[in-house]
Amino acid sequence: MKEYDAIFVVEGKNDVQRLSKLIKADFFITGGLNVPEELLTTLKELSKKKEIVVFTDPDSPGNRIRHKITEALPDARQVFLSKEDALGKKKVGVEHANDEAILRAIEHMTPAKRPENTLSMSDYRKYGLSGEKNSRQRRLKLSKVFHIGYADAKTFYKWLNLAGITAEDLERECAHEDEKRIG
């Protein structure tokens, strides 16, 4: 069991139960979509002592929680699960993912120190990730390649930057994708 000197921010107690079987870390429960200012203040205080890692469900409420926390704590690290990996019988959530998917997601958490905006909006558009007929499909493929969640164009751009993805990374992956299509 790998140990992390960090606080993993999750949505509920089931997430804590699930993750604590796989990793040793501190956990902080948001309790759902409502992220009050007091909770953010507490997280800011905790971030002075330990690294904050946001690990929310890959659904709309989880993305809104992630957004609120990341806005308040821009240096928080991020762990993303794909929807496919987190699919239960009727719900999507961290607690439904298998061990391998969870550990792989944690292994690919965003870097602790990352340069600001490693990717410009013009490069983002250049690689067809916004405003094109197939932009959604391209974002979906790249979300799997870079181990970040799928999102709408604006949010996906932010997440690429959080993950430290550069124009060179996109160029390499898009060229690789074009080669597969031709070959």
Secondary structure, 3 states (H helix, E strand, C coil): CEEEEEEEEECCHHHHHHHHCCEEEEEEECCCCCCCHHHHHHHHHHCCCCEEEECCCCCHHHHHHHHHHHHHCCCCEECCCCCCCCECCCCECHHHCCHHHHHHHHHCCCCCCCCCCCCCHHHHHHCCCCCCCCHHHHHHHHHHHCCCCCCCHHHHHHHHHHCCCCHHHHHHHHHHHHHHHHC
